[in-house]
Amino acid sequence: MGGLGKTTLARKVYNSDEVKSHFNCLAWLYVSNDCRVKELLLALIKSLMPNLEYEHGRKKKGAKQKGIEKSCDLSSLGVDELILMVRDLLTRKKYLVVLDDLWKTQDWDEVQDAFPNDNSGSKILIASRLKDVASHTSPCPTYYLQLLGDDESWKLFSKKVLQGEKCPSDIEHLGKQMVKSCGGLPLSIVVLAGLLANKENSHREWSRVVGHVNWYLTRDETQVKDIVLKLSYNNLPARLKPCFLYFGMYPEDFEIPVRPLLQKWVAEGFIKQSGTRNAEDVAEDYLYELIDLSLIQASRVNVNGDVKACRIHDLLQDLCISESKEDKLFEVCTDSNILERSKPRRLSIQCGMDGYVSSSNNDHSSVRSLFCFDPTYSYTSSDWEWHFKSFKLVRILDLDINQCKKEPSNLRLFIHLSFSFQYLSPMECGTSNNLGHLHASGGVIVLRGRNSSKAYFEVMWKLQTMSLIKFNREIACMIEKGRFPKLRTLGLRISPVYKHNMQHELLSTLQRLTHLHKLQLSFQLKEYEGPNNPLNYNQIEWRVGCKPIDLLQSLQHLSNLTILKVHKAFDLATCDIAFPACITKLTLTDVTFMNDDGINAIGNLTRLRLLRLMGEIEYNGSFEINCSADSFSQLQVFEMKWLNVHKWKLGNGAMPCLQTLLIQTCLRLESLPDELWSLNSLRLVQVLGPSPALSLELANLEMKDGCELIITERNESLDRRKEVLFKKVRLALQWEKEWQRRKLRLG
C-alpha cells in the first residue's frame, strides 16, 4: 500500500552515518510507474558524478575547424552506452544504490547489467509495492512494512500535533477516534496531524473534524486511505487549493525546483497581493504552509534552511489529478489517454513528444499553460512551427527538453507568453512584452534584436528574470536603453571573445540595473580542456577584458543587490575594494587565490549571511584565509569546497554568529582554528574528505553540547579517475559517431 513509509524507512537507512561511512559511493533513484530506462540511467550518472561539469550541446574550441561537434550531451548516447558508462563508474567501488518505487520487473531487467557484482560488498536497496517485483529482483528476503497498531498510530499523531505535550483529557477520545479511521496508514496519520496542527486543540474544533471523517466513512466508494487526504484538501483555504492542485501537472516522483514553481503560481494568478510585499515572497509563504500541512515534502534544503526543491507523494498527486478533473484545472496526457479528445486550459504532456505530435487530436486553442516532459526529445524546426501554430495563446511554457535541431527564432510568436522555463539548449530568441521570467537551465540564451526594429526599443515592464543570457552587444544595448526596468534576477554568460571592448559595455550595463536583487556572472575560459589542449591551472588569467577591481567598482551602484554569484572568479578576491553593501549571500567558484585585502573586503559586509567559496583542486597554488578581528559579523553559513587553502585563522570576535560550517575536499587544510570551537552559535561542522592531518585532529576533538561534528572520509583519487574515465569514454563515442557520419557522407 502506498503511504506505509517505504521511502521514509529507506531514506533513514540511506542517510545514516553508519551507512555513509561504510559505502564510498551512494546514489538514490526514483523509478516510478512510468519508468523510462534512459532517463533513469542519465539520472544515475548525474547522481554518481555530481561535480562533473558538462553543458548540453556545448561545442568545444577547435570543433569547427576539424569538422567535429564535440558534444558533451549525455542524452545523445544510447541505453547500451549509458549502461557501460554506469558499469565503469561503479566497478571496484563499494556502492549503495536505492531504487525507489520500482513497479515493473522488466524495468529491473533492462538496468540490472549496469550494476557490477564484483564481491566488493555493494548493495542495491529496492522499494516497491509489488511482491512479484521484490521476489524477481533478488533472492534476499523481502521486508514487508505493516500498518501501525493503535498505540503506534496515536504516538505518531501526538508527536506531530501535540509536540510532546500531554493531550487534554476532554479531547483525547476524539483524537483516538480520528486516528483509528486512518487504518494505521502513516501517511494518513501525518496528513491528519497537519490538518489539526494549525487548529485550536479544543473540543469544538476536533469534534468538527470528527464529523467530517464520519461523513466520508458513510460513502461506500471511499477507501480508508483516501478519507483524510480528501478531508485535508477540502479544509484548505481557498487561496491554497489551486497551488496544491498544480502539483498534479508534474510527473510522478518529479523533483520540482521551488523558485520556478513560485514564479508560475504568480504568473497563473494564484497569488493574492499582500500590501507592498513581492508576490513571489507571498507564494513562498503558501508553499511553506503546504509543507507544514504535510501535503508537500521538502526534498532538497540548503544549508541556510531554505527549501530549494520539493516533491508530492503519489497518493496525494492522484488526489490532485482527480480533483482537477472536476474543476477542469488542467489535463495530464500520458500514453494511456493520448487519443482522448479534450480542450484543456492547462496541458501537461508526460508521454513521448513524438507520439503526442503525431497522434493527439486535442484542440489546443484554449491552452494557456503548456508543460512538456520528454528530456530525450529533439526539437526540429517543424516542431516549433507546430508549437507556434497550436499554442498561440500560451502564457506559461515549460519545456523539459535536452536537444534542439533548430532553435525557435522568435518567442514573440507566443503573443501572451509571460513565463518560459527550463529550456535545456543554447537558445536564440526574441522576447515577448508580456514575458515575466525567462530561464535556460543548463544552456544559454542569446537575445537578439535589430536596431531598426520596433521591438528592439519596446520596454518589457513585466520581465523580472533572465538566466542564463549570453552577454553580447545586443543585450548590452537593450539594458543601456532601459528595456528591462523591473529586472530582479539576471544571469550573464561572459565570453572572452569581447576582450577588447568588454570593459566599457559591461561596466555601463551593470550600473543601470538598479532594481537587480540577484546577479550571476559566469565567465567562460578562453581555452577549453581537451586531449590535445589540456588546461594549465598554473597559468589561469582573468581574460574578459576588464580588471577584477573595475568589475567590483561597477557593482557598487547596485544598491538593491542581495545575492551575488561569480563563476570562474579566479583571483577576484584579491581586491582592496568593498563589495555591494547589501549582499546577504555570496558565492565565488574556481577561486585560485585570495589575500588579506580580498578577505577583509568580504568580511566587512555587515549583512552577509552565507558565504560559499569553491576552488579547483588541480590548481597548484595555495593561500591563507585570515579573518581579522570582528569581521564577518553576521555570517551564519560558511562553505569551503575544493579550496586550496593551507591555513585558516580567526581573529578575536570574528564570525560570532556562525551556525554551520561545511568543508569539502580541502586537501591542504591541516587544521581548523581553535577560536572556532568557542563560538556559542556553532551548531554543525561537516567535513567531507579531510586531509590526513585534519582527520586526526577532528577524531580527537571533544565537541561541546549543542554542536554536531560529521566527518566523512572519501577517496578523492578514485572520484578524479572516475571523471577522467568518463571523459575518455565520451570522447571515444564522439569520434566513433563522427566516423560513421563521414562514412555515410562518402557513400
C-alpha positions, 0 to 999 in steps of 0.5 A: 500500500502506498503511504506505509513509509517505504521511502521514509524507512529507506531514506533513514537507512540511506542517510545514516552515518553508519551507512555513509561511512561504510559505502564510498559511493551512494546514489538514490533513484526514483523509478516510478510507474512510468519508468523510462530506462534512459532517463533513469540511467542519465539520472544515475550518472548525474547522481554518481558524478555530481561535480562533473561539469558538462553543458548540453550541446556545448561545442568545444574550441577547435570543433569547427575547424576539424569538422567535429561537434564535440558534444558533451550531451549525455542524452545523445548516447544510447541505453547500451552506452549509458549502461557501460558508462554506469558499469565503469563508474561503479566497478571496484567501488563499494556502492549503495544504490536505492531504487525507489518505487520500482513497479515493473520487473522488466524495468529491473531487467533492462538496468540490472547489467549496469550494476557490477557484482564484483564481491566488493560488498555493494548493495542495491536497496529496492522499494516497491509495492509489488511482491512479484517485483521484490521476489524477481529482483533478488533472492534476499528476503523481502521486508514487508512494512505493516500498518501501525497498531493503535498505540503506534498510530496515536504516538505518531499523531501526538508527536506531530500535533501535540509536540510532546505535550500531554493531550487534554483529557476532554479531547483525547477520545476524539483524537483516538477516534480520528486516528483509528479511521486512518487504518494505521496508514502513516501517511494518513496519520501525518496528513491528519496531524497537519490538518489539526496542527494549525487548529485550536486543540479544543473540543469544538474544533476536533469534534468538527473534524470528527464529523467530517471523517464520519461523513466520508466513512458513510460513502461506500466508494471511499477507501480508508486511505483516501478519507483524510487526504480528501478531508485535508484538501477540502479544509484548505483555504481557498487561496491554497487549493489551486497551488496544491492542485498544480502539483498534479501537472508534474510527473510522478516522483518529479523533483520540482525546483521551488523558485520556478514553481513560485514564479508560475503560481504568480504568473497563473494568478494564484497569488493574492497581493499582500500590501507592498510585499513581492508576490513571489515572497507571498507564494513562498509563504503558501508553499511553506504552509503546504509543507507544514500541512504535510501535503508537500515534502521538502526534498532538497534544503540548503544549508541556510534552511531554505527549501530549494526543491520539493516533491508530492507523494503519489497518493496525494498527486492522484488526489490532485489529478482527480480533483482537477478533473472536476474543476477542469484545472488542467489535463495530464496526457500520458500514453494511456489517454493520448487519443482522448479528445479534450480542450484543456486550459492547462496541458501537461504532456508526460508521454513521448513528444513524438507520439503526442505530435503525431497522434493527439487530436486535442484542440489546443486553442484554449491552452494557456499553460503548456508543460512538456516532459520528454528530456530525450526529445529533439526539437526540429524546426517543424516542431516549433512551427507546430508549437507556434501554430497550436499554442498561440495563446500560451502564457506559461511554457515549460519545456523539459527538453535536452536537444534542439535541431533548430532553435525557435527564432522568435518567442514573440510568436507566443503573443501572451507568453509571460513565463518560459522555463527550463529550456535545456539548449543554447537558445536564440530568441526574441522576447515577448512584452508580456514575458515575466521570467525567462530561464535556460537551465543548463544552456544559454540564451542569446537575445537578439534584436535589430536596431531598426526594429520596433521591438528592439526599443519596446520596454518589457515592464513585466520581465523580472528574470533572465538566466542564463543570457549570453552577454553580447552587444545586443543585450548590452544595448537593450539594458543601456536603453532601459528595456528591462526596468523591473529586472530582479534576477539576471544571469550573464554568460561572459565570453572572452571573445569581447576582450577588447571592448568588454570593459566599457559595455559591461561596466555601463550595463551593470550600473543601470540595473538598479532594481537587480536583487540577484546577479550571476556572472559566469565567465567562460575560459578562453581555452577549453580542456581537451586531449590535445589542449589540456588546461594549465591551472598554473597559468589561469588569467582573468581574460574578459577584458576588464580588471577584477577591481573595475568589475567590483567598482561597477557593482557598487551602484547596485544598491538593491543587490542581495545575492551575488554569484561569480563563476570562474572568479579566479583571483577576484578576491584579491581586491582592496575594494568593498563589495555591494553593501547589501549582499546577504549571500555570496558565492565565488567558484574556481577561486585560485587565490585570495589575500588579506585585502580580498578577505577583509573586503568580504568580511566587512559586509555587515549583512552577509549571511552565507558565504560559499567559496569553491576552488579547483583542486588541480590548481597548484597554488595555495593561500591563507584565509585570515579573518581579522578581528570582528569581521564577518559579523553576521555570517551564519553559513560558511562553505569551503569546497575544493579550496586550496587553502593551507591555513585558516585563522580567526581573529578575536570576535570574528564570525560570532554568529556562525551556525554551520560550517561545511568543508569539502575536499580541502586537501591542504587544510591541516587544521581548523582554528581553535577560536572556532570551537568557542563560538556559542552559535556553532551548531554543525561542522561537516567535513567531507574528505579531510586531509590526513592531518585534519582527520586526526585532529577532528577524531580527537576533538571533544565537541561541546553540547549543542554542536554536531561534528560529521566527518566523512572520509572519501577517496578523492583519487578514485572520484578524479579517475572516475571523471577522467574515465568518463571523459575518455569514454565520451570522447571515444563515442564522439569520434566513433559517431563522427566516423560513421557520419563521414562514412555515410557522407562518402557513400 
